[in-house]
Amino acid sequence: MAEIHGTAAPRFERVRDAFVANFEERGEVGAAFSLYHRGEMVVDLWGGVADPATGQAWAENSLQSVASTTKGATAICALLLVERGELDVDAPVARYWPEFAAAGKQDIPVRWLLTHQAGLPLFDNPLTVEEALAWDPAIEALAAQRPVWEPGTAHGYHAITYGWLVGEVVRRITGQSLGTFFAEQVAGPLGLDFWIGLPASEHGRVAPMIGEEVEDVDLDTLPESMREVMAQFEDPDSLQSRASNITTTPLPVDTPEFYAAEFPAANGVTDARSLARMYASVIGAGVDGIRLLNDQTIRLATNEQCVGRDRVILATTRFGLGFALHLGPIDLVNEGAFGHGGAGGSLGFADPKADIGFGYVMNKMQPYLEDPRPAALIAAVHESLEA
């Protein structure tokens, strides 16, 4: 039985029970969960095994790579510039990044980068790993890339390119990389253990991911609605495969080289308490006197921009400005909730109505879009609030 550590306020004991049940019933290996309510941390739990190869236990200060959960942090960076009047989401991207106007992209607004409507989820000519790790080659390739659908007519998940697209706009405005801007404007003021571009000094704290290959999934056991989605991974010519595999050879995830690079769509490294604290800081009274984004900016960010069948992943997705809205595991919370999940199961979000910031990280990946582990934690949170 996994050892569970940490605390849950008396009102939230059922959340601890759900966290334990994830290990006992849902295949959890190592994980952490944190919850803020009304600006105060009320749940902070961790447990299990960080590295099965060595038997190392998940520690209080263990870190985890959180894949696309990173996108929420990147969105906050862009929205900080919006709130400060430095970024107009309805201005053409080319106003800030002139080279982007090539290949008929001169009229694409910044808004469509944040909402996956730009038609740029992939490269016609995949990058080498070295190019992807270096930033500038990806930026040059995106500037030259022609959209794969007419921008603004559909939305399709920009799994990796989202980070370069939004990150380059931030860089052109501030002169700082997205990771540096995030460190100075978000993580630093809030005291987060959260990096986009991990320092070498922190690499030893990261729990390696435990993958489950999509090809090992029996499609016949899935709900019919999921079969088409999962089948896309097996088709190398599908938009999903091409958007996920943007390099000529696989990206070296779980390596110092990957952690140290900046992929603002997909390689943030953090812990659950930092993820929950970040989201708590943008709603209600914030945390410890810090409110990163005001109500007007949050209303702008959470106004529905697109909903329906996603051109890339073929499932129904719903986006505001950089955030997923009230779908997937988030559909178990109140309308108005916003955040982002990551491949394998990690999830961070804010629910303004309930005034909660939610953070869940884990090392055992699962390949489905619907993960019972965060769903169980969400359900327990709401049962606790309604009790």
BELJOHU-V41363 format. One record per run of one state. SS is the DSSP state (a for helix, b for strand, c for the rest). FROM is the first residue (numbers start at 0). TO is the last residue. Records with the same first field share a line. If there is no record, write none. Layout:
SS = FROM-TO, FROM-TO
This chain:
c = 0-2, 8-8, 25-28, 37-38, 51-54, 57-61, 65-65, 83-90, 96-96, 101-107, 114-125, 127-127, 134-134, 144-159, 174-176, 190-192, 195-198, 207-208, 210-212, 216-217, 221-222, 234-237, 244-245, 247-254, 260-267, 270-270, 280-285, 287-288, 290-293, 302-304, 309-314, 319-322, 325-326, 332-336, 341-342, 344-345, 351-354, 362-362, 364-364, 366-370, 386-386
b = 3-7, 29-36, 39-50, 55-56, 62-64, 91-91, 108-108, 126-126, 193-194, 205-206, 209-209, 246-246, 268-269, 286-286, 289-289, 305-308, 315-318, 323-324, 337-340, 343-343, 346-350, 355-361, 363-363, 365-365
a = 9-24, 66-82, 92-95, 97-100, 109-113, 128-133, 135-143, 160-173, 177-189, 199-204, 213-215, 218-220, 223-233, 238-243, 255-259, 271-279, 294-301, 327-331, 371-385
